[in-house]
Amino acid sequence: MPDDGRYMPKVLLVIPEQDDLSLIEGILRDDGFVVNVVADPEQALDFLDNNNMDLLIISHDLPGTRGEGFLAQLRSRDRLRFLPVIVLLNSYDAEDADRLKAAGADEYLLRPLREDGIRLRSRLLAKAGADRRALLRALEEARQVAHKERDLASQSRLFIEEILANISSYVIVIDSAGTVKFINRRAREFFGIPGETLPATLTELLGDDFFAQPETRHVLDLAAQNRERGRLDSLEITGVHGHVAITDMQIAPVIMQNAPHLTIVLDDVTQRWEAEQELLVEKMKLDDVVNAMGASLCLIGKNGEILWHNRTFAEWFGEPRGRRCWQIFRQELQKCDNCLMDQGVQIDAAACREWRIFGPQGRFRAFQNHLTPIRNMSGDAESALVLTQDVTQQAMRLEQLDLLRRLGTTIEANLELDRLLHMILTMVTAGHALGFNRAFLFLLDRDGRTLRGRMALGPTSREEAFHIWAELAGRSQDLQSFLEMVDRPVAPEEIPLSHLVLDLVYDSYSDKSLLVDVVTRGKAVHVTDSWHDQQVSDDIRQRFHAREFVLVPLSSKARALGVLMADNLYNERPITDDDILLLKTFAQQASQGILNAISFERLRETIDELNATRQQLLESERLAAIGKTAAFVAHEIRNPLATIGGWARSILKKSTNRQRVEEAAGIVLEETTRLESMLKDVMDFARPSKPVFTVEQVNPIVATTLNKLARVINSARITVDKKFADNLPRVKVDAAQIEQVLLNLIKNSVEAIGQKQGTVTISTWKDGSDFVAIGVKDTGGGISTDVMGRMFDPFYTTKHRGSGLGLAVSRGIIASHGGRLDVVNKPGTGLEMIIRLPAGEVSP
């Protein structure tokens, strides 16, 4: 007992959660309660059967059962029907709350528990429990007296009424017709009912407004018809002089004078209700502040579950149900490495970390988390409060400025035009950079007159756009990795979206197009409604389908280069002034890079032309010198060769020793023939005959050449594979000279195979739209790299006999036809010589 002699209320706790149990036990003991603790529902029922308690506090999640099941067992015992019960819930759920009230719960408390809530509810309900217990005790004593001595019934009734008169609840008994049969003193005083008079009906006592709500009438009817207990909380009743009280109503069926009646007990909870309203108002104020602070706030448990969150959290990340913090914040399936939550529960101060994602519709988002551990009374961190700020704008601006700085360096180092254009468009469309959905680039030709569509980049459909954004959302990428990814050569034809612009051609001097206007005036244009903007042509509307877009001129050093177009067709994000300013700044740097690349491209073409001219001059000089030498050699050996030939023939005609003379003369004749052949090669090389062109088919020329070489081919172990294409374009050639080239190439293939068994493949085909090709391929094993470099040099040969002029002469003939003689060497396998001749104007 306390020192002042006050009654100490008794409470029983059935709470498996040790932290909650310690907290509630400490608060109630400090508040003068006699606290009893049991471990499970079965022990609780045994304890309550043998001990009188004023209050029971249980957890909703009990060992082996839920709160509703335990309450059902509790209320099935007559002596425990009116015992006040408080249930601890993890979170508010309307269905759970309704089920608990229907099962007989008087109050519930939400975790995390508040000290003032525990103290206030426990005091009020313990007092009500003591009153109800006194009532039940009086009723029980009266019942016992009635059974023992019926003649003392009236005294018992008076005794009960005296007890009922002194309890704090308002007690009313009505019959099945709703007529008031009993009302205790407290109720008389509240409603102002004098003496022994009784109100006619419950409606007359409580007023029509009390029964205006269907739920009130429904509970009374259900109790009367089904003999079931009922309960309604926070009902407003009006007493004498307009005094208003908030009450919790309990309805229980009883039998009086062998007839069914209803006992209605109204507990005045006005003080509790007012306290709760004050708490609710304060909570609403706090919620308003938290929701209006422009930041996400949430409470995270040890396992990453979201225990509580504010409205901004749901707006930014969606409802957290069933998801853990790494799925919500980082959009990852697995727990993050170096988890911030793990750090947060181990440190004493708040932790801070910045992270980035690609959200819905490809939107780049940057956030900053401030995490503070929440500790219990033992100092252990049970959860963490996370304040999340959206720092996207700051991050984007810093990254864009860094991007522009890096881009300047990258542009200066990149002189390949297509590669540079692809990088520029990627920067315009990437979330790491400017973040537009699509970008289109148009460039002026060298003469500055013609504006052509050059390249475009972006999704080709809404489905593709959302697919790309979904992929981006699943991975994070820093700026450096992004720059390395986009720095690669790409031809415009390889990009699907480029087909929208590659066929667009405008005369910058005469066409009245918005694109031309931007180029000539050098000013950006922002179109917000292309469907109704008169300066936008139908062709632009129908081709690009974008309601809003921006056009920015590309120019450098007062020279117009083209125009850059960008839009947000798929996510329909409005284009802001900041977007346009950044795009214009970017376009200035891009223009300088484009000008450098164009200048470099022209310089490279000039250098290539100079190198080609230089090689032609060197070749001409070298060939001229060789030609003079060959002419001199031919002049010097012609007469001796004629003499040798004449004497050799004379010996054959007049010799007496015929066998010897024939043998010697044969040798002379053989050498003479070789010299004559060499002389012919030298003369063909030194003084090539001018071709006499006719329009021919190449297949008959190749067939004729093979017929002339039939004896040579048949004498070797060689197979000839002919692969002639049909419907080839005709060529403008000197057929005899082409036969000479083919004879030389085929003989070389036969000699390369030698005595081995092999194959010579003769092929014809159409090479692109401008050439007809003839291929001679053998299986002779190919040639070495050293020989490959000199095979066309005059007088260079690897044969025991030969002038070394055959390939040089052949290349000269093909060059005089405007064609090329190419070599495909496969060491260890074979060699293929390819003749490419310009296709004639007439096709079959």
C-alpha positions in Angstrom: 0.0 0.0 0.0 1.2 3.6 -0.7 2.1 5.8 2.2 -1.2 7.8 1.8 -3.3 4.7 2.1 -4.7 4.8 -1.4 -5.7 1.7 -3.2 -3.1 0.1 -5.4 -4.6 -1.1 -8.7 -3.6 -4.6 -9.8 -2.5 -5.4 -13.4 -1.5 -8.6 -15.2 0.9 -8.4 -18.1 1.1 -11.0 -20.9 3.8 -9.6 -23.2 6.4 -11.8 -24.9 8.4 -8.8 -26.2 10.9 -8.2 -23.4 11.6 -4.6 -24.4 7.9 -3.7 -24.3 7.4 -5.7 -21.1 10.3 -3.9 -19.3 9.0 -0.5 -20.4 5.4 -1.0 -19.3 6.3 -2.8 -16.1 8.6 0.1 -15.1 6.0 2.8 -15.9 3.2 1.1 -14.0 5.2 0.3 -10.9 6.3 3.9 -10.8 2.6 4.9 -11.0 1.5 2.8 -8.0 0.4 -0.4 -9.7 0.8 -3.9 -8.4 2.3 -5.6 -11.5 2.0 -9.3 -12.1 3.6 -11.0 -15.1 3.0 -14.4 -16.8 4.6 -15.9 -19.9 1.7 -17.2 -22.0 -2.2 -17.2 -22.4 -2.6 -20.5 -20.5 -0.8 -19.2 -17.4 -2.8 -16.0 -17.7 -6.2 -17.8 -17.5 -5.0 -19.9 -14.6 -3.8 -16.8 -12.8 -7.0 -14.8 -13.4 -9.2 -17.7 -12.3 -7.5 -17.5 -8.9 -6.7 -13.8 -8.5 -8.7 -10.5 -8.9 -7.1 -8.1 -11.3 -8.2 -4.5 -12.2 -6.5 -4.5 -15.7 -5.1 -6.9 -18.2 -2.4 -5.8 -20.8 -1.6 -8.3 -23.6 0.4 -8.4 -26.8 -1.6 -9.0 -30.1 1.0 -11.6 -31.0 0.9 -14.2 -28.2 2.6 -17.6 -28.1 0.4 -20.1 -29.9 -2.5 -17.7 -30.6 -3.6 -14.2 -31.5 -5.2 -11.6 -29.3 -8.7 -12.3 -30.6 -8.5 -16.0 -29.7 -7.3 -15.3 -26.2 -10.0 -12.7 -25.6 -12.6 -15.2 -26.7 -11.4 -17.6 -24.0 -11.3 -14.8 -21.5 -14.8 -13.5 -22.1 -16.2 -17.0 -21.9 -15.6 -17.0 -18.1 -18.4 -15.1 -16.3 -16.1 -13.6 -13.7 -13.8 -12.2 -16.4 -16.4 -10.7 -18.7 -15.9 -7.2 -17.5 -12.1 -7.2 -16.9 -10.6 -4.2 -18.9 -8.1 -5.3 -21.5 -5.5 -3.3 -23.4 -3.9 -4.9 -26.6 -0.5 -3.9 -28.0 -0.4 -3.6 -31.8 2.6 -3.2 -34.2 0.7 -0.9 -36.6 -2.8 0.3 -37.0 -5.1 -1.8 -39.1 -8.8 -1.1 -39.2 -9.8 -4.7 -39.6 -7.6 -5.9 -36.7 -8.9 -3.1 -34.5 -12.5 -4.1 -35.2 -11.9 -7.7 -34.6 -10.2 -6.9 -31.2 -13.1 -4.7 -30.1 -15.6 -7.3 -31.1 -13.7 -9.9 -29.1 -13.8 -7.7 -26.0 -10.7 -5.5 -26.1 -11.3 -2.1 -24.4 -8.2 -0.3 -25.8 -5.2 -0.8 -28.0 -1.8 0.9 -28.0 0.4 1.2 -31.1 4.1 0.5 -31.1 6.4 2.3 -30.6 4.9 2.8 -27.2 4.5 6.2 -25.6 4.8 6.6 -21.8 2.0 9.1 -21.5 -0.3 6.8 -23.5 0.5 3.8 -21.3 0.0 5.8 -18.0 -3.2 7.5 -19.1 -5.0 4.5 -20.5 -3.9 2.2 -17.6 -5.2 4.6 -14.9 -8.6 5.0 -16.5 -9.2 1.4 -17.3 -7.9 0.1 -14.0 -10.4 2.4 -12.2 -13.2 1.1 -14.4 -11.9 -2.5 -13.8 -12.1 -1.9 -10.0 -15.6 -0.5 -10.3 -16.7 -3.4 -12.5 -15.2 -5.9 -10.1 -17.0 -4.3 -7.2 -20.2 -4.5 -9.1 -19.7 -8.2 -10.0 -18.8 -8.9 -6.4 -21.9 -7.2 -5.2 -24.0 -9.0 -7.8 -22.4 -12.3 -6.8 -23.0 -11.7 -3.1 -26.6 -10.7 -3.9 -27.1 -13.8 -5.9 -25.8 -15.9 -3.1 -28.0 -14.1 -0.6 -31.0 -14.6 -2.9 -30.4 -18.3 -3.1 -30.0 -18.6 0.6 -32.9 -16.6 1.7 -35.6 -15.6 -0.7 -37.2 -13.5 1.9 -34.2 -11.2 1.9 -34.6 -10.5 -1.8 -35.7 -6.9 -1.3 -32.8 -6.3 1.0 -30.4 -7.7 -1.5 -31.9 -5.5 -4.2 -31.4 -2.5 -2.0 -27.8 -3.7 -1.3 -27.1 -4.0 -5.0 -28.6 -0.7 -5.7 -26.5 0.9 -3.0 -23.4 -0.6 -4.6 -24.4 0.4 -8.1 -25.1 3.9 -6.8 -21.5 4.3 -5.7 -19.7 3.0 -8.7 -18.4 5.6 -11.2 -20.3 4.1 -14.2 -23.8 4.9 -15.4 -25.9 1.7 -15.1 -29.2 1.3 -16.9 -31.4 -1.8 -17.2 -34.1 -2.0 -19.9 -36.6 -4.7 -20.8 -37.2 -6.2 -24.3 -39.5 -3.3 -25.1 -36.9 -0.7 -24.3 -38.6 0.4 -21.0 -36.1 1.6 -18.4 -36.4 -0.7 -15.3 -33.5 0.5 -13.3 -31.0 3.4 -13.3 -28.3 3.9 -10.7 -27.6 7.0 -8.6 -24.7 8.3 -10.8 -26.9 8.1 -13.9 -29.8 9.9 -12.1 -27.4 12.7 -11.1 -26.0 13.0 -14.6 -29.3 13.0 -16.4 -31.1 15.0 -13.6 -33.7 12.4 -12.7 -35.3 13.1 -9.3 -36.4 10.7 -6.6 -37.7 7.3 -7.6 -39.0 8.3 -11.0 -37.8 6.5 -14.1 -37.7 7.7 -17.7 -40.2 5.8 -19.9 -37.8 4.5 -22.5 -34.0 4.5 -23.2 -34.7 6.8 -26.2 -36.3 9.4 -23.8 -33.3 9.1 -21.5 -30.5 9.3 -24.1 -32.3 11.4 -26.7 -32.9 10.8 -30.5 -29.5 12.0 -31.5 -27.9 9.2 -29.6 -29.7 6.7 -31.8 -29.2 8.6 -35.0 -26.3 6.5 -36.1 -27.3 3.1 -37.5 -24.5 1.3 -35.6 -25.9 2.2 -32.2 -29.3 0.8 -32.9 -27.8 -2.2 -34.6 -25.7 -3.2 -31.5 -28.8 -2.8 -29.2 -31.0 -4.9 -31.5 -28.3 -7.6 -31.9 -27.9 -7.9 -28.1 -31.7 -8.1 -27.6 -32.4 -10.6 -30.3 -29.3 -12.8 -30.1 -28.5 -12.4 -26.4 -25.0 -11.3 -27.4 -22.7 -8.9 -25.7 -22.0 -5.6 -27.4 -19.7 -2.6 -27.2 -19.5 0.9 -28.7 -16.7 3.4 -27.9 -16.6 7.2 -27.8 -20.3 7.8 -27.7 -21.5 11.3 -26.8 -24.4 11.7 -24.3 -26.0 14.9 -22.9 -27.0 15.2 -19.3 -28.7 17.9 -17.2 -28.0 21.5 -18.1 -26.6 20.4 -21.4 -23.5 18.8 -19.9 -21.8 16.6 -22.5 -19.8 13.4 -21.7 -17.9 11.0 -23.9 -18.7 7.4 -22.9 -17.8 3.8 -23.8 -21.0 1.7 -23.8 -21.1 -2.0 -22.9 -24.3 -4.0 -23.4 -24.9 -7.4 -21.7 -28.1 -9.5 -21.7 -29.4 -10.5 -18.2 -32.5 -12.3 -16.8 -34.6 -10.3 -14.3 -37.9 -11.7 -12.9 -37.7 -14.5 -15.4 -37.7 -12.1 -18.4 -34.9 -11.0 -20.7 -33.4 -7.6 -20.0 -30.4 -5.7 -21.2 -27.8 -4.1 -18.8 -26.2 -1.0 -20.3 -23.0 0.3 -18.6 -21.8 3.7 -19.7 -18.2 4.5 -18.6 -17.3 8.2 -18.6 -14.1 8.5 -20.6 -14.3 12.2 -21.3 -10.9 13.0 -19.7 -9.3 10.2 -21.7 -11.0 11.2 -24.9 -9.9 14.8 -24.4 -6.4 13.7 -23.8 -6.4 11.5 -26.9 -7.8 14.4 -28.9 -5.0 16.6 -27.7 -2.5 13.9 -28.6 -4.2 13.5 -32.0 -4.1 17.3 -32.6 -0.4 17.3 -31.7 0.2 14.3 -33.9 -1.6 16.0 -36.8 0.5 19.1 -36.3 3.6 17.0 -36.2 2.4 15.1 -39.3 1.7 18.4 -41.1 5.2 19.6 -40.2 6.9 16.3 -41.3 4.9 16.2 -44.5 5.5 19.8 -45.4 9.2 19.8 -44.8 10.0 18.8 -48.4 12.0 15.8 -47.4 11.3 12.1 -47.0 11.3 10.7 -43.5 11.1 7.0 -42.5 11.9 4.7 -39.7 13.8 1.5 -40.7 14.1 -1.7 -38.6 17.1 -3.8 -38.2 16.2 -6.0 -41.1 15.6 -3.1 -43.5 11.8 -3.1 -43.2 10.0 0.3 -43.2 8.3 0.7 -39.8 6.9 4.2 -40.5 7.1 6.8 -43.2 5.7 10.3 -44.1 3.7 11.3 -47.2 6.8 12.5 -49.1 8.4 9.1 -48.8 5.4 7.5 -50.5 5.4 10.1 -53.2 9.0 9.6 -54.0 9.5 5.9 -53.6 5.9 4.4 -53.5 4.3 2.4 -50.8 6.9 0.3 -49.0 4.7 -2.7 -48.2 6.7 -5.9 -48.7 9.9 -4.2 -49.7 13.2 -3.6 -47.9 15.2 -0.4 -47.8 17.7 -1.4 -50.5 14.8 -2.3 -52.8 13.2 1.1 -52.2 16.2 3.4 -52.2 18.7 1.7 -54.4 16.3 -0.4 -56.6 18.5 -3.4 -55.9 17.5 -7.0 -55.2 20.3 -7.8 -52.8 21.3 -6.0 -49.6 23.8 -3.2 -50.3 27.5 -3.7 -49.6 28.6 -1.5 -46.7 25.0 -1.1 -45.7 24.1 2.3 -44.3 21.6 0.7 -41.9 24.4 -1.6 -40.5 26.6 1.5 -40.0 23.7 3.5 -38.5 23.0 1.1 -35.6 26.7 0.9 -34.7 27.6 4.5 -34.5 26.7 7.2 -32.0 26.3 10.1 -34.4 24.2 10.5 -37.6 25.6 9.1 -40.9 25.2 10.6 -44.3 25.5 9.2 -47.8 24.6 10.3 -51.3 23.3 7.9 -53.9 21.8 8.1 -57.4 19.3 6.2 -59.5 17.4 6.3 -62.8 13.7 6.6 -61.8 10.6 6.2 -63.9 10.7 7.6 -67.4 14.5 7.7 -67.4 14.6 10.5 -64.9 18.0 10.9 -63.2 17.6 11.3 -59.4 20.1 12.0 -56.7 19.4 11.7 -53.0 21.2 12.3 -49.7 20.4 10.1 -46.7 20.9 11.3 -43.1 20.6 8.4 -40.7 20.2 8.6 -36.9 20.0 5.5 -34.7 17.0 5.1 -32.4 18.0 3.4 -29.2 16.0 1.8 -26.4 16.3 2.3 -22.7 19.2 -0.2 -22.7 21.2 1.8 -25.2 20.7 -0.7 -28.1 19.9 0.6 -31.5 16.6 -1.0 -32.5 15.8 1.1 -35.6 17.1 4.1 -37.5 15.4 7.4 -38.5 16.3 8.3 -42.1 15.9 11.8 -43.5 16.2 11.8 -47.3 16.7 14.9 -49.3 16.4 15.2 -53.0 19.6 16.8 -54.3 18.9 16.0 -58.0 19.1 19.6 -59.2 22.4 20.3 -57.4 23.9 17.0 -58.6 22.7 17.5 -62.2 24.1 21.1 -62.4 27.4 20.0 -60.9 27.6 17.0 -63.2 26.5 19.1 -66.3 29.2 21.7 -65.6 31.7 18.9 -65.1 30.4 17.3 -68.3 30.9 20.6 -70.3 34.4 20.9 -68.9 35.3 17.3 -69.9 33.5 17.6 -73.2 35.7 20.5 -74.2 38.8 18.3 -73.7 37.2 15.3 -75.4 36.1 17.3 -78.4 39.5 18.8 -78.9 41.0 15.2 -79.0 38.2 13.8 -81.2 38.6 14.6 -84.9 36.5 11.8 -86.4 33.3 13.5 -87.5 30.8 10.6 -87.2 32.3 9.6 -83.9 32.1 13.1 -82.6 28.5 13.6 -83.8 27.4 10.4 -82.1 29.0 11.6 -78.8 27.3 15.0 -79.1 23.9 13.4 -79.6 24.5 10.9 -76.8 25.3 13.8 -74.4 22.1 15.5 -75.4 19.9 12.4 -74.7 21.7 10.9 -71.7 20.3 11.2 -68.2 23.9 11.8 -67.0 24.0 14.9 -69.3 21.2 17.0 -70.7 18.5 14.3 -70.5 16.4 14.9 -73.6 14.4 12.0 -75.1 15.6 12.5 -78.7 18.1 14.6 -80.6 18.5 15.3 -84.3 21.5 16.9 -86.0 21.6 18.7 -89.4 24.8 20.0 -91.1 25.6 22.4 -93.9 27.5 21.1 -96.9 30.9 22.5 -97.8 29.4 25.1 -100.0 27.2 26.3 -97.2 24.1 26.1 -99.4 22.6 22.7 -98.6 21.4 21.7 -95.1 21.2 17.9 -94.7 20.0 15.6 -92.0 23.2 13.9 -90.7 22.4 11.8 -87.6 19.7 11.2 -84.9 19.7 9.4 -81.6 17.0 8.2 -79.2 14.3 5.5 -78.8 12.2 4.8 -81.9 9.0 4.1 -79.9 7.5 4.7 -76.4 7.9 1.0 -75.6 11.6 1.1 -76.5 12.0 4.3 -74.4 10.5 2.7 -71.3 12.6 -0.5 -71.9 15.8 1.7 -72.0 14.7 3.6 -68.8 14.0 0.3 -67.0 17.5 -0.9 -67.9 19.0 2.4 -66.7 17.0 2.1 -63.5 18.6 -1.2 -62.8 22.2 0.0 -62.9 24.2 3.0 -61.7 27.1 4.5 -63.7 29.5 7.2 -63.0 30.3 10.0 -65.4 33.7 8.7 -66.4 32.3 5.3 -67.3 29.6 7.0 -69.2 32.1 9.1 -71.2 34.1 6.0 -72.1 31.0 4.2 -73.2 29.9 6.9 -75.7 33.3 7.5 -77.2 33.1 5.0 -80.0 32.7 5.2 -83.8 29.1 4.8 -85.1 27.9 5.3 -88.7 24.6 7.2 -89.0 23.1 4.3 -91.0 23.6 2.0 -87.9 21.3 4.2 -85.7 17.6 3.3 -86.3 16.3 6.8 -85.5 18.6 8.4 -88.2 16.2 7.4 -90.9 14.0 10.3 -89.9 16.6 12.8 -91.0 19.0 11.2 -93.6 16.6 12.1 -96.5 16.0 15.7 -95.3 17.7 18.2 -97.6 17.1 22.0 -97.6 18.4 24.8 -99.8 19.6 27.4 -97.3 19.2 30.1 -99.9 15.6 29.5 -100.9 13.7 27.0 -98.6 11.4 28.6 -96.1 11.9 26.0 -93.4 12.2 26.6 -89.6 15.4 24.7 -89.6 16.9 26.9 -92.3 15.7 30.0 -90.4 17.5 28.9 -87.3 20.7 28.3 -89.2 20.6 31.6 -91.1 19.5 33.8 -88.2 21.7 32.0 -85.7 19.1 32.1 -82.9 17.5 29.3 -80.9 13.8 28.6 -81.3 11.6 27.0 -78.6 8.3 25.5 -80.1 5.8 24.8 -77.3 2.8 23.7 -79.5 3.8 22.6 -82.9 0.3 21.6 -83.8 -0.8 25.2 -83.8 2.5 27.1 -84.4 2.3 28.5 -88.0 6.1 28.6 -88.4 6.2 24.8 -88.1 5.7 23.0 -91.5 3.4 20.0 -91.9 6.5 17.9 -92.8 8.1 18.6 -89.5 4.9 17.8 -87.6 4.2 14.6 -89.4 7.8 13.4 -89.4 8.8 14.1 -85.7 5.3 14.0 -84.0 6.6 16.2 -81.1 4.4 18.9 -79.7 7.3 20.6 -78.0 10.9 20.9 -79.2 13.9 23.2 -79.2 16.2 24.1 -82.1 19.7 25.5 -81.4 22.1 26.8 -84.1 25.5 25.3 -84.5 28.1 27.9 -85.4 31.8 28.6 -84.7 33.9 31.7 -85.5 30.9 33.4 -87.2 30.5 30.4 -89.5 27.2 28.6 -89.6 27.6 24.8 -89.4 24.0 23.4 -88.9 21.3 23.0 -86.3 20.6 20.7 -83.3 17.0 19.7 -82.5 15.9 18.0 -79.2 12.5 17.0 -77.7 10.9 15.0 -74.9 8.4 13.1 -77.0 8.0 10.1 -74.7 8.1 11.3 -71.1 6.5 14.7 -72.1 8.7 16.5 -69.6 8.4 20.3 -70.3 11.5 22.0 -71.7 12.6 24.7 -69.3 14.6 27.9 -69.8 17.5 26.2 -67.9 17.3 23.2 -70.3 17.6 25.6 -73.3 20.4 27.6 -71.8 22.4 24.5 -71.0 21.8 23.1 -74.5 23.0 26.4 -76.1 26.1 26.4 -74.0 26.7 22.8 -75.0 26.1 23.6 -78.6 28.8 26.2 -78.6 31.4 23.7 -77.5 30.0 21.1 -79.8 30.2 23.5 -82.8 33.9 24.1 -82.2 34.5 20.4 -82.2 32.5 19.9 -85.4 34.4 22.6 -87.1 37.7 21.0 -86.0 36.5 17.6 -87.3 35.4 19.0 -90.6 38.6 20.9 -91.1 40.6 17.8 -90.2 38.5 15.7 -92.6 39.2 18.1 -95.4 42.9 18.2 -94.5 43.1 14.5 -94.5 41.5 14.3 -97.9 44.0 16.8 -99.2 46.9 14.9 -97.8 45.5 11.7 -99.3 45.2 13.4 -102.7 48.8 14.7 -102.4 50.1 11.3 -101.4 48.3 9.7 -104.3 49.7 12.3 -106.7 53.1 11.8 -105.3 52.9 8.1 -105.6 51.7 8.5 -109.2 54.6 10.8 -110.0 57.2 8.5 -108.4 55.7 5.5 -110.3 55.7 7.5 -113.5 59.3 8.5 -113.1 60.3 5.0 -112.1 58.5 3.4 -115.0 59.9 6.0 -117.4 63.4 5.1 -116.3 62.7 1.4 -116.6 61.1 2.0 -120.0 64.2 3.7 -121.3 66.4 0.9 -120.0 64.2 -1.7 -121.5 64.2 0.0 -124.9 67.9 0.3 -124.8 68.3 -3.4 -123.9 65.9 -4.5 -126.6 67.8 -2.4 -129.2 71.2 -3.9 -128.2 70.1 -7.6 -128.3 67.8 -7.5 -131.3 70.5 -7.9 -134.0 72.5 -10.6 -132.1 69.4 -12.6 -131.5 68.6 -12.4 -135.2 72.0 -13.6 -136.1 71.9 -16.5 -133.6 68.6 -17.6 -134.9 69.8 -17.5 -138.5 72.9 -19.6 -137.9 71.0 -22.0 -135.8 68.6 -22.7 -138.7 71.5 -22.9 -141.2 73.2 -25.5 -139.0 70.1 -27.6 -138.9 69.9 -27.5 -142.7 73.6 -28.3 -143.7 75.2 -30.3 -140.9 76.8 -33.6 -141.7 76.8 -34.9 -138.1 73.1 -34.5 -137.9 72.6 -35.8 -134.3 75.1 -33.5 -132.8 74.2 -30.5 -134.8 70.5 -31.0 -134.1 71.2 -31.2 -130.4 73.3 -28.0 -130.4 70.9 -26.2 -132.7 68.0 -27.2 -130.5 69.7 -25.6 -127.5 70.4 -22.4 -129.5 66.8 -22.3 -130.7 65.5 -22.8 -127.1 67.6 -20.0 -125.8 66.7 -17.8 -128.7 63.0 -18.4 -128.1 63.4 -17.5 -124.4 65.2 -14.3 -125.3 62.6 -13.4 -127.8 59.9 -14.0 -125.1 61.8 -11.8 -122.7 62.2 -9.2 -125.4 58.5 -9.3 -125.9 57.8 -8.8 -122.2 60.2 -6.0 -122.0 58.7 -4.3 -125.0 55.2 -4.8 -123.7 56.3 -3.2 -120.4 58.3 -0.4 -121.9 56.0 0.5 -124.7 52.5 -0.9 -123.8 50.1 -0.9 -126.7 47.1 1.3 -126.4 43.9 -0.7 -125.6 41.2 -0.9 -128.3 38.0 -0.9 -126.2 34.8 -2.8 -127.0 31.8 -3.6 -124.8 32.1 -7.3 -123.8 30.9 -9.9 -121.4 33.7 -11.2 -119.2 32.5 -14.9 -119.0 33.3 -15.6 -122.7 36.8 -14.0 -122.4 37.6 -16.2 -119.4 36.3 -19.3 -121.3 38.4 -18.5 -124.3 41.5 -18.1 -122.1 40.9 -21.5 -120.5 40.6 -23.2 -123.9 44.0 -21.8 -124.9 45.5 -23.2 -121.7 43.8 -26.6 -122.0 47.1 -28.5 -122.9 49.0 -26.9 -120.0 46.3 -27.6 -117.5 45.7 -31.2 -118.7 49.4 -32.1 -118.4 49.3 -31.2 -114.7 47.4 -32.8 -111.8 45.1 -29.8 -111.5 41.4 -29.4 -111.3 39.8 -26.3 -112.6 36.7 -25.1 -110.8 34.6 -22.5 -112.7 32.2 -20.3 -110.8 30.7 -17.9 -113.4 27.9 -15.5 -112.2 24.9 -14.9 -114.5 23.5 -11.6 -115.7 26.7 -9.7 -115.1 27.0 -6.1 -116.5 29.1 -5.8 -119.6 32.5 -4.2 -119.4 34.4 -1.8 -121.8 37.7 -3.7 -122.4 40.4 -4.7 -124.9 39.5 -8.4 -125.0 43.0 -9.5 -126.2 44.8 -7.6 -123.4 42.5 -9.1 -120.8 43.2 -12.6 -122.2 46.9 -11.8 -121.9 46.5 -10.9 -118.2 44.4 -14.0 -117.5 46.9 -16.3 -119.3 49.7 -14.9 -117.1 47.6 -15.2 -113.8 46.4 -18.8 -114.6 49.9 -19.9 -115.6 51.3 -18.5 -112.3 48.6 -20.5 -110.4 49.5 -23.7 -112.3 53.2 -23.2 -111.6 52.5 -22.4 -107.9 50.8 -25.8 -107.5 53.6 -27.6 -109.4 53.6 -31.4 -109.4 51.2 -31.5 -106.4 47.5 -32.2 -106.8 45.6 -29.0 -106.5 42.7 -26.8 -107.7 42.5 -23.5 -109.6 39.2 -21.7 -109.1 38.1 -19.2 -111.7 35.2 -17.0 -110.5 33.3 -14.0 -111.8 30.9 -11.8 -109.9 29.4 -8.4 -109.6 31.4 -6.3 -107.1 29.1 -3.6 -105.7 27.3 -1.5 -108.3 30.5 -0.2 -110.1 32.7 -3.2 -110.8 32.8 -6.7 -112.3 35.4 -9.0 -110.7 37.4 -12.0 -112.1 39.1 -14.1 -109.5 41.9 -16.6 -110.0 42.5 -18.6 -106.8 44.9 -21.6 -106.3 45.9 -24.0 -103.6 49.6 -23.5 -104.1 50.4 -22.4 -100.5 50.6 -18.7 -101.0 53.7 -16.5 -100.8 55.9 -15.0 -98.1 55.5 -11.4 -96.8 58.8 -10.4 -98.4 57.7 -11.6 -101.8 54.3 -10.1 -101.3 55.8 -6.6 -101.0 57.8 -6.9 -104.3 55.6 -9.1 -106.5 54.7 -6.2 -108.8 58.2 -4.8 -109.1 59.6 -5.1 -112.7 62.3 -7.7 -113.3 61.6 -9.3 -109.9 60.9 -13.0 -110.1 61.3 -16.1 -107.9 61.3 -18.5 -111.0 64.4 -20.1 -112.5 63.3 -18.7 -115.9 61.3 -15.6 -116.4 61.6 -11.9 -116.9 59.8 -10.8 -113.8 57.6 -8.5 -115.9 54.4 -10.6 -116.1 52.6 -9.1 -113.1 53.9 -5.6 -113.7 52.6 -5.7 -117.3 49.3 -7.2 -116.1 48.8 -4.5 -113.5 49.6 -1.9 -116.2 46.9 -3.3 -118.5 44.3 -3.4 -115.8 45.2 0.2 -114.8 44.8 1.3 -118.4 41.3 -0.1 -118.2 40.4 2.0 -115.1 40.4 -1.1 -112.9 42.5 -2.7 -110.1 44.5 -5.9 -109.7 44.3 -7.0 -106.0 46.0 -9.8 -104.2 44.5 -12.0 -101.4 47.4 -14.0 -99.8 46.7 -16.9 -97.4 50.2 -18.3 -96.4 50.0 -22.1 -96.2 46.8 -22.2 -98.2 47.0 -20.3 -101.5 46.8 -17.1 -103.4 43.9 -15.3 -105.1 44.4 -12.6 -107.8 41.3 -10.4 -108.3 40.7 -8.3 -111.4 38.2 -5.5 -110.9 37.0 -3.9 -114.1 34.6 -0.9 -114.3 31.1 -2.0 -115.3 29.9 -0.6 -118.7 26.8 1.5 -119.2 24.9 -1.3 -120.9 23.6 -4.2 -118.9 22.2 -7.5 -120.4 
